[in-house]
Amino acid sequence: MSELTDGGSRLPEFSPVNGDSRLPEFSPADGDSRLPESGPEAVGVRSPGPERRCVRIAAPLKARGARAEVSRLLAGVAGERCVNDALLVVSELISNADRHGGGLREFAAGVEDGHLWLEVADHSDVLPESAAPDPLVPGGFGWSLVRRLSVDTQVRLHTNGDEPGKTILVSLGLE
């Protein structure tokens, strides 16, 4: 993997397996989504300016690295509570991709129009679901937490050659 330099930070360049440099197109059913469409211009770099910044990283990436990137994106544009909520959502999405999604394929995050958007792609076509609340059984609350903290949450199924997968798209308000 080659690396790009942007403002002193070093980000891995996204190198897709099938040669397609972007995730499949996403079109929300209701047309009122706060999630941006992804495009090849956003791959592997941060966009300039405080009004729109983004980062896209191909796996391997752990939750710690993703949280660090989101912290950098939100520096100076979001309050402490918003940052804490965003870092919790990032941790849940990355951890769930590792535990339930066959591993992380790609992570992307950006700040645009007063929102933080996140994309987490994994290797499974199994949709996330909330577990029935049982105080005696640990876990199972991550997806409910992600949906509760988010303004918009969507799942996009796709195939990468013969390999199934999905991308979870999330938007959080920066107020």
PELIN-V98019 format. One record per residue. PSI is psi in radians with two decimals (none if undefined). D_LAST is the distance of its C-alpha to the last C-alpha in whole Angstrom. Layout:
psi->{PSI & PSI}
d_last->{D_LAST & D_LAST}
This chain:
psi->{2.27 & 2.96 & 2.61 & 2.60 & 2.33 & 1.90 & 0.59 & -0.20 & 2.72 & 2.12 & 2.38 & 2.51 & 2.41 & 2.17 & 1.59 & 2.67 & -0.75 & 0.15 & -0.19 & 2.11 & 0.13 & 2.81 & 2.77 & 2.66 & 2.60 & 2.21 & 1.88 & 2.51 & -0.66 & -0.10 & 0.11 & 0.47 & 2.60 & 0.10 & 2.34 & 2.76 & 2.45 & 2.62 & 2.88 & -0.38 & -0.34 & -0.07 & 2.10 & 0.11 & 2.82 & 2.38 & 2.58 & 2.83 & 2.59 & -0.41 & -0.42 & 1.98 & 2.55 & 2.84 & 2.48 & 2.21 & 2.29 & 2.73 & 2.71 & 2.44 & 2.35 & 2.90 & -0.66 & -0.78 & -0.69 & -0.73 & -0.70 & -0.73 & -0.75 & -0.67 & -0.76 & -0.73 & -0.66 & -0.14 & 2.11 & -0.08 & -0.08 & 2.59 & 3.00 & -0.76 & -0.76 & -0.76 & -0.79 & -0.76 & -0.77 & -0.74 & -0.61 & -0.77 & -0.77 & -0.82 & -0.80 & -0.80 & -0.76 & -0.76 & -0.73 & -0.63 & -0.70 & -0.79 & -0.75 & -0.22 & 0.27 & 0.23 & 2.72 & 2.35 & -0.80 & 2.61 & 2.38 & 2.58 & 2.63 & 2.77 & 2.19 & 2.30 & 0.78 & 0.28 & 2.62 & 2.22 & 2.53 & 2.50 & 2.23 & 2.01 & 2.41 & -2.96 & 0.35 & 2.54 & 0.20 & 2.18 & 2.53 & 2.62 & 2.71 & 2.42 & 2.68 & 2.30 & 2.08 & 1.89 & -0.27 & -0.15 & 2.11 & 2.62 & -3.09 & 0.12 & -0.05 & -0.84 & -0.71 & -0.70 & -0.80 & -0.82 & -0.63 & -0.67 & -0.20 & 2.63 & -0.66 & 2.36 & 2.23 & 2.71 & 2.31 & 2.05 & 2.54 & 2.91 & 2.58 & 1.51 & -2.17 & -0.05 & 2.18 & 2.93 & 3.07 & 2.78 & 2.24 & 2.21 & 2.27 & 2.48 & 2.32 & 2.38 & 2.56 & 0.18 & none}
d_last->{36 & 36 & 33 & 31 & 30 & 27 & 26 & 28 & 27 & 29 & 28 & 30 & 31 & 31 & 34 & 34 & 38 & 39 & 38 & 35 & 32 & 29 & 28 & 30 & 28 & 25 & 25 & 23 & 25 & 23 & 22 & 19 & 17 & 14 & 16 & 18 & 22 & 23 & 26 & 29 & 27 & 24 & 27 & 27 & 25 & 22 & 21 & 21 & 19 & 15 & 14 & 16 & 17 & 18 & 21 & 24 & 26 & 29 & 30 & 31 & 28 & 27 & 24 & 24 & 24 & 21 & 19 & 20 & 20 & 16 & 16 & 17 & 15 & 12 & 14 & 12 & 9 & 7 & 8 & 11 & 9 & 7 & 10 & 13 & 12 & 12 & 15 & 17 & 16 & 18 & 21 & 21 & 22 & 24 & 26 & 26 & 27 & 30 & 31 & 31 & 31 & 34 & 32 & 29 & 30 & 27 & 23 & 21 & 17 & 15 & 12 & 13 & 11 & 7 & 8 & 10 & 14 & 17 & 20 & 23 & 26 & 29 & 33 & 33 & 33 & 32 & 29 & 27 & 27 & 26 & 29 & 31 & 30 & 33 & 32 & 35 & 34 & 32 & 29 & 28 & 25 & 23 & 22 & 21 & 18 & 17 & 17 & 15 & 12 & 12 & 11 & 15 & 18 & 21 & 24 & 27 & 30 & 32 & 35 & 36 & 40 & 41 & 38 & 36 & 32 & 29 & 25 & 22 & 19 & 16 & 12 & 9 & 6 & 4 & 0}
